[in-house]
Amino acid sequence: MDVTRGQGQNHSLYLQHKNNLIGVLDIVDGLEYHIKNLRRYEKAACNRSVELRSIFKRQDGEPVYLPKISRRTNHHPAVHEAVAYIGRLGQLATFFESKWFGSVVKENVIAGEIPSILALLPIRNKHTAHRQQDAPRHDDCSTLGLNQFGLRHGLVGPNTNPEIVHLEYSFPSKQRHRLVEKHHSVPINDIEYLGENNNLTFFTPTKNHPKIIAEAISLLQLFFGFKG
């Protein structure tokens, strides 16, 4: 739903917050742009993995395990699109967490409507905005390992169908977003793994994206009072 064009331009809240609302559609367009590029990498990598399976079969005839195959596919440059996507997601989250937006929609409602968006922000805060080893803080991961050099990545899925195989990234951090920590006692499904010492944030772009867009639209609808 386009909530900042057409009839929405006559909405009292739009008129009141016009300067703040202008540009949010560009943020969403940016997410759509990056997800299309990521999907192209996914399909190419999955097709390449099918070729590699036929070459690198085990002696018993069984295909090589998908994560092992994924290391030999050319999807690694996709991480640049993933980083850019998370950067845009950070802009969107800051939009929703702004003081003026919070004057209309309360904190607990924001936390309840956009849990996936908020749960992914440790990646933004600890890696894409800046690397955590360059600006150490108390909620950094205590055992960075190879992840200090970037997002850990791979292909995940039940088989070799390009439509259901996804690129997935993971990143360790002690951090949970403050609204997630305050309003969600259990991990956000498909994104958070909460450990004793460190947490893992999983980012599966083309799997998470539909939910992210749905959350953003839902919260904008609430803002404009399109649903109660």
Rosetta blueprint (number, residue, H / E / L):
1 M L
2 D L
3 V L
4 T L
5 R L
6 G H
7 Q H
8 G H
9 Q H
10 N H
11 H L
12 S H
13 L H
14 Y H
15 L H
16 Q H
17 H L
18 K H
19 N H
20 N H
21 L H
22 I L
23 G L
24 V H
25 L H
26 D H
27 I H
28 V H
29 D H
30 G H
31 L H
32 E H
33 Y H
34 H H
35 I H
36 K H
37 N H
38 L H
39 R H
40 R H
41 Y H
42 E H
43 K H
44 A H
45 A H
46 C H
47 N H
48 R H
49 S H
50 V H
51 E H
52 L H
53 R H
54 S H
55 I H
56 F L
57 K L
58 R L
59 Q L
60 D L
61 G L
62 E L
63 P L
64 V L
65 Y L
66 L H
67 P H
68 K H
69 I H
70 S H
71 R L
72 R L
73 T L
74 N L
75 H L
76 H L
77 P L
78 A H
79 V H
80 H H
81 E H
82 A H
83 V H
84 A H
85 Y H
86 I H
87 G H
88 R H
89 L H
90 G H
91 Q H
92 L H
93 A H
94 T H
95 F H
96 F H
97 E H
98 S L
99 K H
100 W H
101 F H
102 G H
103 S L
104 V L
105 V L
106 K L
107 E H
108 N H
109 V H
110 I H
111 A H
112 G H
113 E H
114 I L
115 P H
116 S H
117 I H
118 L H
119 A H
120 L L
121 L H
122 P H
123 I H
124 R H
125 N H
126 K H
127 H H
128 T H
129 A L
130 H L
131 R L
132 Q L
133 Q L
134 D L
135 A L
136 P L
137 R L
138 H L
139 D L
140 D L
141 C L
142 S L
143 T L
144 L L
145 G H
146 L H
147 N H
148 Q H
149 F H
150 G L
151 L L
152 R E
153 H E
154 G E
155 L E
156 V E
157 G L
158 P L
159 N L
160 T L
161 N L
162 P L
163 E L
164 I L
165 V L
166 H E
167 L E
168 E E
169 Y E
170 S E
171 F E
172 P E
173 S E
174 K L
175 Q L
176 R L
177 H L
178 R H
179 L H
180 V H
181 E H
182 K H
183 H H
184 H L
185 S L
186 V L
187 P L
188 I L
189 N L
190 D L
191 I L
192 E E
193 Y E
194 L E
195 G L
196 E L
197 N L
198 N L
199 N E
200 L E
201 T E
202 F E
203 F E
204 T L
205 P H
206 T H
207 K H
208 N H
209 H H
210 P H
211 K H
212 I H
213 I H
214 A H
215 E H
216 A H
217 I H
218 S H
219 L H
220 L H
221 Q H
222 L H
223 F H
224 F H
225 G L
226 F L
227 K L
228 G L
